[in-house]
Amino acid sequence: MNPPDYPLDLTVTEASQRVSADPSKVRIIDVREPDELEICHIAGAETIPMRQIPEHVATLPRDQHLLILCHRGNRSLRVTQFLRAQGFTAVSNIEGGIDAWAEQLDPTMARY
């Protein structure tokens, strides 16, 4: 993929489509806290609380498109911007977070 294929923000629909199209090229990173994850989560998403992202920078893949997720999109946007400042180009924020995911894609998911 070329850099234009990695927009700063993706809608939940766009993120879901990218995961469905080729799961080996995309990774969802959920940056919410453990208590939030107990309420709801996306199966297969990797969880790294926002505060732990700096210590995981060296272990995050640069050959996959990282889709960053939080509750409503604010923390994930900050993480996306932080990772881009660290030289990651294939990283995007999932707009609206898990709240939008539950509302638009999975109405059976618990919301908070």
Backbone torsions as a table, in degrees:
resi	resn	phi	psi	omega
1	MET	NA	146.8	177.4
2	ASN	-90.2	158.5	179.2
3	PRO	-48.8	-37.9	178.2
4	PRO	-61.9	-18.6	178.0
5	ASP	-76.2	-3.6	-178.4
6	TYR	-118.6	71.5	-179.9
7	PRO	-66.2	158.5	178.3
8	LEU	-60.3	-41.8	-178.7
9	ASP	-123.9	143.1	172.0
10	LEU	-127.8	145.1	172.8
11	THR	-73.1	166.2	178.1
12	VAL	-63.3	-34.1	178.4
13	THR	-65.6	-45.6	178.4
14	GLU	-62.9	-41.7	179.5
15	ALA	-62.9	-46.3	179.5
16	SER	-61.4	-40.5	178.6
17	GLN	-63.8	-39.7	178.6
18	ARG	-65.6	-40.2	178.1
19	VAL	-64.7	-44.9	-178.8
20	SER	-65.9	-36.7	-176.8
21	ALA	-65.2	-41.1	179.9
22	ASP	-161.6	86.4	-177.4
23	PRO	-57.9	-23.5	-179.4
24	SER	-73.4	-15.9	-177.6
25	LYS	-103.6	-2.7	-173.8
26	VAL	-132.4	141.6	175.8
27	ARG	-136.2	126.7	174.3
28	ILE	-88.6	126.5	176.3
29	ILE	-111.5	113.5	-179.6
30	ASP	-93.0	117.8	-174.5
31	VAL	-100.9	16.0	178.4
32	ARG	-77.2	168.2	-179.1
33	GLU	-81.4	157.6	-177.9
34	PRO	-53.1	-39.6	-179.4
35	ASP	-65.7	-30.3	176.5
36	GLU	-72.0	-38.1	-179.5
37	LEU	-65.0	-28.2	177.9
38	GLU	-66.7	-27.2	-179.5
39	ILE	-74.7	-47.9	179.9
40	CYS	-164.0	154.8	177.0
41	HIS	-160.1	165.8	176.8
42	ILE	-97.9	123.6	179.2
43	ALA	-56.7	133.7	178.1
44	GLY	89.6	-11.1	179.2
45	ALA	-73.6	142.0	174.9
46	GLU	-84.3	140.2	-179.7
47	THR	-113.0	124.5	174.8
48	ILE	-140.0	106.1	178.7
49	PRO	-53.4	145.3	-176.0
50	MET	-48.5	-44.2	-176.5
51	ARG	-65.0	-18.1	-178.8
52	GLN	-97.1	-4.9	-178.4
53	ILE	-56.2	-46.8	-178.3
54	PRO	-55.8	-37.0	-179.4
55	GLU	-78.1	-9.8	178.7
56	HIS	-103.6	-1.7	-176.2
57	VAL	-52.9	-43.6	-176.8
58	ALA	-68.0	-20.8	-176.9
59	THR	-99.8	-8.3	179.7
60	LEU	-75.2	138.3	-178.5
61	PRO	-71.8	143.4	175.7
62	ARG	-103.5	-2.9	-179.4
63	ASP	-102.5	10.2	175.5
64	GLN	-127.2	154.7	176.0
65	HIS	-82.6	115.2	-179.9
66	LEU	-88.0	123.5	178.2
67	LEU	-109.3	114.1	-172.9
68	ILE	-95.1	131.0	-173.3
69	LEU	-128.9	139.9	170.9
70	CYS	-139.1	-154.3	-177.8
71	HIS	-71.8	-54.0	-176.8
72	ARG	-127.6	0.4	174.9
73	GLY	109.5	-5.9	-178.4
74	ASN	-78.4	-52.1	178.8
75	ARG	-63.5	-41.3	-178.2
76	SER	-65.1	-33.2	176.1
77	LEU	-65.3	-42.7	178.6
78	ARG	-63.5	-40.1	178.0
79	VAL	-65.8	-42.4	178.0
80	THR	-58.8	-46.8	179.2
81	GLN	-64.0	-40.0	177.6
82	PHE	-61.6	-47.2	-179.0
83	LEU	-65.3	-37.3	176.5
84	ARG	-64.1	-36.9	177.6
85	ALA	-67.8	-22.0	177.4
86	GLN	-88.7	5.8	176.5
87	GLY	99.1	2.3	176.0
88	PHE	-77.5	125.4	176.9
89	THR	-101.6	-29.6	-177.2
90	ALA	-93.3	65.3	179.9
91	VAL	-143.7	134.0	-178.8
92	SER	-138.6	149.4	174.9
93	ASN	-85.9	137.6	173.1
94	ILE	-90.2	106.6	-177.7
95	GLU	-59.9	134.5	176.6
96	GLY	83.0	-10.3	175.2
97	GLY	57.7	-157.5	-177.3
98	ILE	-66.6	-24.7	177.5
99	ASP	-63.6	-46.1	177.8
100	ALA	-67.7	-36.8	178.9
101	TRP	-59.4	-47.5	-179.7
102	ALA	-65.0	-42.4	-178.0
103	GLU	-67.5	-42.8	-171.2
104	GLN	-97.6	-30.9	-172.8
105	LEU	-114.7	-31.3	-175.3
106	ASP	-140.2	80.8	-176.9
107	PRO	-65.8	-10.0	176.3
108	THR	-81.1	-12.6	-178.2
109	MET	-73.3	136.9	176.3
110	ALA	-64.3	145.2	178.1
111	ARG	-122.0	154.1	178.5
112	TYR	-143.6	NA	NA
